[in-house]
């Protein structure tokens, strides 16, 4: 049943994106669908889990963190309300977190930490500067308590899967644990290590390998916030 559902989500997403591409090629009078609009349809089909499956389809090299955000989208007027709320959070994070890349994606926020700024080589112990950045992240998560958080660890292809997979998990868990120590509810978190399976750059170059060694954080509305947004009460 799960496989059939995943296949249906994948096929519908491909049709959606294919149709949107064709529309963009054949007319200049219609605006392409926004990321939020796409996310609303896909979110209704698959939720955050379905979005994670579609991460590569929707976001290319952006991976499952972006896919989970898009998959959890509400769309419509409710999605617009959530989007404005996320704008405020993203602006605060961009101001306070010098050691991270903060992106607004659909109805959520994606944060990318360079592992070199978070950890020493082959280590999952957070550096002092990493702790400062995560403290700022935690302040915003406490202030806006109606979101879910996904933390993902990624490595380059140096070394074996036997080393990379647990290392990526430990690093993601270290970020989640320290955030929770600052007062963020642990029940909001999903933590996964992907090893080297989701590169965002070419592993044959040092620059690419540096980019691939990262921790990504996805922040998106929980069910309480979604319901409030659909009612227009936020």
N, C-alpha and C positions, 0 to 999 in steps of 0.2 A: 504494500500500500504506500509506504514512504517513497519507494523508488518511483512509482507511478506519479505520485504528487510532485516529486522533484522534477521529473521529466516534463510534466505539464507546465510547471512554473518556467522551466528553461525554454520550452517552445514558445510560450506566450511572450516571454521577455524578448526573444529573438524576433518575433513578429512585430512587437511594439517598437523595438529599436530600428528594425528594418523599414517599417512603415514611416517612422519619423525621418529616416535618412532619405527615403524616396520623396517625401513631402518637401524636404529642404532642397532637393535637386530640381523639382518641377515647378515651384512657385516662389515668388518673392513677396506675396501678399499675406502669407500665413507665418506666424512666428513658430519656431521649433518648440516642442514641448519642453517645459522646464524640468530640471532634475526632480523637483518636488512633485510635479504631475506624474512623471514616470514612477516615482517611488510610491505614490498613492495607489496606483494600480497594482504594482508588484507587491506592495505591502499587504494589500487586501488578499492577495493570493497566498502569500507565503510567510508573512511576518519576518521578524529578524532572522530566524533560522533560514527561511527561504532566501532572504537577502544575502546571507552569508554564502549560500550555494551559488548565488548569481554574482558574487563579487567580481569575478573576472569578466563576466559578460557585460555588466553594467559599467564597471570602473576600469576595465583593462588592468593595468599593472597596479592599480590602487588597492586591490585585494579585498579580503573579506570584511575588514573594518568598515570600509566605505559601503560595501554591499549590505552589511547589517543595518547601517543607518538608513539606507534607501528602502530596504525591506520593511523597516518598522514605521515607514511614513504613513500619515493619516490622509494627506492630500486635502484639497478643497479649502474652505474657509478655516477649518480647524487647523489644518497644516500651516496656513499662513500665520495664525496666531502663535503656534509653536515656533515657527521660523523666526518671528520677531523676538520671541523670548530667547532663542538660541543666539541671535545677533548680539544681545546684551552680554550673554555669557562669554561668547567668543571674543568680544572686544575687551572684556576684563582679562581674559587669559592672555591675549596678545600683548597687553600692557605689562603684565606681571611676569610672564614666562619667557625670558630671553633665550633660554636654551632649548626651545622647542618650536616646531612649525605648527601653527594653528590654522585649520581650514574649516570654513563653513560648508557643509555638504548637505543638500536637501533640507531636512528638518532636524539636523544634528550637527555635531562638531567632531572633526577628526584631528587628533594631535599626534605628531610624529616626533619621537625622541631619537636622536642619534645615539646608538649604544656607546660610542666612544666618549660621550659626555656623561653617560650614566654609570658606566662600569669600567674597571680596568680590564685589560685583555684576559679573556677566558675566566672572568669573574662575574658573579651575580651580586656582589656587595656594592651597594649604592655609594657613589662619591658624595662629598659634601655639597658640591654644586647641584648634583642631581636631587638631593634632599631638599634644597631650597626651592627648586622648580616644582617638585611634587607637593611641597607645602602650599604653594600658591594654587596648584590644581585643586588640592583638597579644600582650600578656603572657598573656592567657587562651587565645588560640588556640595559642600555643606550649605552654602547660601541658596543654591538652587537644588533642593533635595528631591525633586520629582523626575529624576532621570535614572536610566540604567547605564552601566559602564562596562564596556568590553576592553580588556587589556590583552594585547597580542605580542609575543616575542618572535623575532626573526633573526636569522644569521645569514652569513654568506656561505659559499660552498667549500670553504677551507675546512679541512677535517672531515670526519665521517658523520653519518647520521646518528651513530651511537653517542657521539659527543654533542653534536649540534642540537638535536631534538630536546634532550633534557636541559641543556644550557638555555635554550630559548624559553622553555617553560619556567625555569628558575628565575630568569630575568623578568619575565612578565609578572610572575608571582611576587617578586621583590618590590616592583612598582606598586602592585595592588596592595600588598601588605603595609607598605609605608603610608600609602594614602589612607588606608583604614585606620592606622595608628593615629592619624590626625583628626579622627572623629567621623569618618565617612562610613556609613553602614555597609558591612560586608555583604549583605544580601543583595546589594545592587550590582555586584561584580560577576562577570564571567571571565575566566583567565585561560588562555590557550597559548601553547608554544608551537610554532610551525616549522622550526628548524630553517632549512634553506629552500623550502618548497615554494615560497612566494617572493621571488626577487623583484625588485623595482628597477634594477639596473644590471649592466653587464658584469657578470662575475669574473670575466677574463681580465678586467682592469682593476687596479687598486682603488680608483675612484668609485667604480661600481660596487666593489666589495664593501667599501665604507658605507655607501648608501644602503646596502642590503642589511647591514648590521643595525637593527633599529627596534624600538618598541613603539607600537601604535596603540592609541586609546580612542575608542569610539564612544561618544556620549549622545544619547537619544532619549526621547520621551518615554516614561513608563506608562502603564495602563491608566493610572489615576490622572496624569496630565493629559493623556489622549482624550479621555472621557470629558474632562473639563473643557478642553479645546473644542470638542465637537458640540458642546452645549453653549460655547461662547462665554464661559465664565472665568477665563484667565485674563 
